[in-house]
Amino acid sequence: MKKELKIRYSPDADAMVITVRAGRPDYGDETAPGVILHYNKKDELVEIEILDASELVSATVREMAKTTREALVQAKAAR
């Protein structure tokens, strides 16, 4: 089966679906709050669904900015 990576976002549902493999999902498993992994009949990962995606992405970007800021301060102090 051909592998593919597609990312779709639905603003109405505030859900992001990341397709990692062609094919239809057969079942899903919520591995963390709001994160559902969808598998095919061969137990291969097909999609990752993220609910409340805008909140998760915003929190991730904030954390990345904080980490980057801290690294820059440490690099400047090391000079």
Order of alpha helices (4+ residues) and beta strands (2+ residues): beta-beta-beta-beta-beta-alpha
